[in-house]
Amino acid sequence: MGSRAQVSRSSLDMAQEDAVRCLRCLLYALNLLFWLMSVCVLGVAAWIRDILNTVLTLTAHTRLEEAAVLTYSPAVHPVLIAVCCFLIIVAMVGYCGTLRSNLLLLSWYFCSLLVIFCVELASAVWTYNEPSVQRADMISLKSRMPNYGLQRYQWLTHTWDSFQTQFKCCGVIYFTDWLEMTEMEFPPDSCCTNQYPGCASHAHQHDLSDLHQEGCGPKIYSFIRGTKQLQVLRFLGVSIGVAQILAMALTLTLLWALYYRRHLQESDSEVAPGPPEDSSSVAATNGTSDASKSVCGRIGPREPSAAEAELKMERLSAVEKHSGLF
């Protein structure tokens, strides 16, 4: 029975070690995933923030500006940036706690993940809002065109040139918007497919196909309705939330396994083996009982053996013969 109990105990310990090793490997992978996704979120948010600043400059004081803010405020909100930076630090602490099997670090890791998840959930609910924008609102962009090229609006000129170059567009609806809304005789050089000084003038006089044929209004409208980068950012946000839930569940399981193993080891150390005097005392007790039995046997009556009975009969017969002689 003792050997069977020892074998079952050893198999239980091996199974527990395998489970702990598996949990640690999963947490390693999740922490690495947290690092990668946080860095990706920060990179995509930085790219969106740069484009958003350009769009907000072109759509200032219009309904398009309000719609752009409603759409992209969750993506570039300072709370999102702070949460991603903090998540990188928390993942490092979780990695160290998993590596050292430290209950304190793992507990702090679990609490931090729970707080981050609650902040992300509250921020998503608070900032979620569908923008109300229509294609007719694109016409309001023409109000930003007359100031192009003026000395006091150099920042606006640079913004128009940068947006038209990056998105390969010209004007709001068509390149003729520049001729309609300004005193210019030809569009800016940023409308050219192959830019060089005076390219717009040459294209306007000889070949209009050298100019971007699509207006910037539809580009801005598509950007406000949502870009692929925004979809990627939303996917990363949802993935981080799911990974956090899984990491919290695994951390709780690992905490329970480590605590149970430590409690079991403490219990085994408290139960010490019996002193060696116990066996000697048992032997002495057995010897005493055997001695008492032998003494009692000698004191009490016992039956004669066969040899003793035969010897006694020979003595009796010798006495009878001797008495017959007299």
C-alpha positions in Angstrom: 0.0 0.0 0.0 2.8 2.4 0.8 4.6 1.8 -2.5 1.3 2.4 -4.4 0.7 5.7 -2.6 4.2 6.8 -3.3 3.9 6.0 -7.0 0.6 7.9 -7.2 2.1 10.8 -5.4 5.1 11.0 -7.8 2.8 10.8 -10.9 0.7 13.6 -9.4 3.8 15.7 -8.9 5.0 15.1 -12.5 1.6 16.0 -13.9 1.6 19.2 -11.9 5.1 20.1 -13.1 4.0 19.5 -16.7 0.9 21.7 -16.2 3.0 24.5 -14.7 5.5 24.3 -17.5 2.7 24.5 -20.1 1.1 27.6 -18.4 4.5 29.3 -18.3 5.1 28.7 -22.0 1.7 30.1 -22.9 2.3 33.2 -20.7 5.7 33.7 -22.4 3.9 33.7 -25.8 1.2 36.1 -24.7 3.7 38.6 -23.3 5.6 38.5 -26.5 2.3 39.1 -28.3 1.6 42.0 -26.1 4.9 43.6 -27.0 4.4 43.2 -30.7 0.8 44.3 -30.8 1.5 47.4 -28.6 4.3 48.5 -30.9 2.1 48.0 -33.9 -0.7 50.0 -32.3 1.7 52.8 -31.5 3.1 52.8 -35.1 -0.3 52.8 -36.8 -1.6 55.5 -34.4 1.4 57.7 -35.2 0.8 57.3 -38.9 -2.9 58.1 -38.6 -2.2 61.1 -36.4 0.0 62.6 -39.0 -2.6 62.2 -41.8 -5.4 63.3 -39.4 -3.6 66.6 -38.7 -3.5 67.3 -42.4 -7.2 66.5 -42.9 -8.2 68.6 -39.9 -6.2 71.5 -41.3 -8.1 71.2 -44.7 -11.5 70.7 -43.1 -11.3 73.4 -40.4 -14.6 74.9 -39.4 -16.6 72.4 -41.5 -18.8 69.4 -40.7 -16.0 67.2 -42.1 -13.7 68.3 -39.3 -16.2 67.2 -36.6 -16.8 63.9 -38.4 -13.0 63.3 -38.6 -12.6 64.0 -34.9 -15.4 61.6 -34.0 -14.0 58.9 -36.2 -10.3 59.0 -35.2 -10.4 60.3 -31.6 -10.3 56.8 -30.2 -7.4 55.9 -32.4 -5.2 58.8 -31.4 -6.5 59.4 -27.9 -3.8 60.0 -25.3 -5.4 57.2 -23.2 -4.7 54.7 -25.9 -1.1 55.8 -26.2 -0.6 55.6 -22.5 -2.2 52.2 -22.2 0.0 50.7 -24.9 3.1 52.1 -23.2 2.0 50.8 -19.9 1.1 47.4 -21.4 4.7 47.0 -22.6 6.0 47.5 -19.0 3.3 45.2 -17.6 4.3 42.5 -20.1 7.9 42.7 -19.0 6.9 42.3 -15.3 4.7 39.4 -16.3 7.6 37.8 -18.1 9.9 38.1 -15.1 7.2 36.8 -12.7 6.5 33.8 -14.9 10.3 33.1 -15.3 10.9 33.3 -11.5 7.5 31.8 -10.5 7.1 34.8 -8.2 3.6 35.0 -6.7 3.9 38.7 -5.9 4.9 39.7 -9.4 2.3 37.5 -11.0 -0.4 39.0 -8.7 0.7 42.5 -9.7 0.6 41.4 -13.3 -2.9 40.1 -13.0 -4.2 43.3 -11.3 -2.5 45.5 -13.9 -4.0 43.5 -16.8 -7.4 43.8 -15.2 -7.1 47.6 -14.8 -5.9 48.1 -18.4 -8.8 46.0 -19.7 -11.3 48.0 -17.8 -9.8 51.3 -19.0 -9.8 50.1 -22.6 -13.4 48.9 -22.4 -14.6 52.2 -20.8 -12.6 54.2 -23.4 -14.1 52.2 -26.3 -17.7 52.7 -25.0 -17.2 56.4 -24.3 -15.6 57.3 -27.6 -17.6 55.2 -29.9 -19.8 57.3 -32.2 -20.8 57.1 -35.9 -19.9 60.3 -37.8 -22.8 61.9 -39.7 -21.2 63.0 -42.9 -22.4 63.1 -46.5 -20.8 63.6 -49.9 -22.4 67.0 -50.2 -20.3 68.2 -47.3 -17.2 67.9 -49.5 -18.2 71.1 -51.3 -17.4 73.0 -48.1 -13.7 72.2 -48.7 -13.7 74.8 -51.5 -13.8 77.5 -48.8 -10.2 76.6 -47.9 -8.9 77.1 -51.5 -8.9 80.9 -52.0 -6.1 81.4 -49.3 -3.8 79.1 -51.2 -0.4 80.7 -52.0 -0.9 83.8 -49.7 2.0 84.8 -47.6 0.1 84.6 -44.3 -1.3 81.1 -45.2 1.9 79.3 -46.0 0.9 76.5 -43.6 -2.3 76.0 -45.6 -0.4 76.0 -48.9 2.0 73.4 -47.6 -0.9 71.3 -46.3 -2.7 71.3 -49.7 0.5 70.4 -51.5 1.3 67.6 -49.1 -2.2 66.1 -49.3 -2.4 66.3 -53.1 1.0 64.7 -53.4 0.4 61.9 -50.9 -3.2 61.0 -52.1 -2.6 61.8 -55.8 -5.5 64.1 -56.2 -6.2 67.6 -57.4 -8.8 70.2 -56.2 -11.9 69.2 -54.4 -14.0 67.5 -57.2 -11.7 68.2 -60.2 -8.6 70.2 -60.9 -10.7 73.0 -62.4 -11.7 73.9 -58.8 -8.4 75.7 -58.5 -9.2 77.9 -61.5 -12.7 78.5 -60.2 -11.9 79.4 -56.6 -8.6 81.2 -57.0 -7.1 83.7 -59.4 -4.6 81.1 -60.6 -4.4 80.3 -64.3 -3.4 76.7 -63.7 -3.4 74.3 -60.8 -0.5 73.9 -58.3 2.5 71.8 -59.3 1.4 69.3 -56.6 -1.3 68.2 -59.0 1.2 66.8 -61.4 1.8 63.1 -61.7 5.4 63.8 -62.4 6.3 66.9 -60.4 8.9 69.5 -61.4 8.8 73.3 -61.3 6.2 74.6 -63.9 4.8 71.1 -64.6 1.2 72.2 -63.9 1.5 75.1 -66.4 2.9 72.8 -69.1 0.3 70.1 -68.4 -2.6 72.6 -68.5 -1.4 73.9 -71.9 -0.4 70.7 -73.6 -1.5 67.5 -71.9 -4.1 67.4 -69.1 -3.5 63.7 -68.5 -0.3 64.8 -66.7 -2.5 66.1 -63.9 -4.3 64.0 -61.2 -7.8 63.5 -62.5 -9.4 62.6 -59.2 -10.4 65.3 -56.6 -9.3 65.4 -53.0 -12.9 65.6 -51.7 -13.7 61.9 -52.2 -10.3 61.0 -50.7 -11.1 63.0 -47.6 -14.6 61.5 -47.4 -13.2 58.0 -47.7 -10.6 58.8 -45.0 -13.3 60.0 -42.6 -15.5 57.0 -43.2 -12.6 54.8 -42.3 -9.3 53.6 -43.7 -7.6 50.2 -43.8 -5.2 51.5 -41.1 -8.2 52.3 -38.9 -9.6 48.8 -39.4 -6.2 47.4 -38.6 -6.1 49.5 -35.4 -9.5 48.3 -34.4 -8.6 44.7 -35.0 -5.4 45.1 -32.9 -7.5 46.6 -30.1 -9.9 43.7 -30.1 -7.0 41.2 -30.2 -5.3 42.9 -27.3 -8.5 42.7 -25.3 -9.0 39.0 -26.0 -5.3 38.3 -25.3 -5.7 40.1 -21.9 -8.6 38.0 -20.9 -6.7 34.8 -21.8 -3.6 36.0 -20.0 -5.6 36.8 -16.8 -7.2 33.3 -16.8 -3.8 31.6 -17.3 -2.2 33.8 -14.6 -4.9 32.9 -12.1 -4.4 29.2 -12.9 -0.6 29.5 -12.6 -1.0 31.3 -9.3 -3.3 28.6 -7.9 -0.8 25.9 -9.1 2.2 27.6 -7.5 0.4 28.3 -4.3 -0.8 24.7 -4.1 2.6 23.3 -4.7 4.2 25.6 -2.1 1.5 24.7 0.4 2.1 21.0 -0.3 5.8 21.3 0.2 5.3 23.1 3.5 2.9 20.3 4.7 5.5 17.6 3.8 8.2 19.4 5.7 6.1 19.7 8.8 5.3 15.9 8.9 8.7 14.5 10.0 9.4 10.7 10.1 9.2 8.9 13.5 12.4 8.6 15.7 14.5 5.4 15.5 13.8 4.7 19.2 10.4 3.5 18.1 11.7 0.3 16.5 14.0 -0.5 19.4 11.2 0.1 21.9 8.9 -2.1 19.8 11.6 -4.8 19.8 12.1 -4.4 23.6 8.4 -4.6 24.1 8.3 -7.8 22.0 11.3 -9.2 23.9 9.7 -8.4 27.2 6.5 -10.1 26.2 8.4 -13.2 25.0 10.4 -13.3 28.3 7.2 -13.0 30.3 5.7 -15.8 28.3 8.7 -18.0 28.9 8.7 -17.2 32.6 5.0 -18.0 32.8 5.6 -21.2 31.1 8.3 -22.2 33.6 6.1 -21.3 36.6 3.0 -23.1 35.4 2.6 -26.9 35.2 3.7 -28.6 32.0 3.2 -32.1 30.6 6.1 -34.7 30.7 7.7 -35.6 27.4 7.9 -39.2 26.0 11.5 -39.7 26.9 10.9 -38.7 30.5 7.9 -41.1 30.7 9.9 -44.0 29.4 12.8 -43.3 31.8 10.3 -43.3 34.6 8.8 -46.6 33.6 12.3 -48.2 33.5 13.0 -47.0 37.0 9.7 -48.5 38.3 10.4 -51.9 36.7 13.9 -52.0 38.3 12.5 -51.2 41.7 9.9 -54.0 41.3 12.7 -56.6 40.4 14.8 -55.6 43.3 11.9 -56.0 45.7 11.2 -59.5 44.3 14.7 -60.7 45.3 13.9 -60.0 48.9 
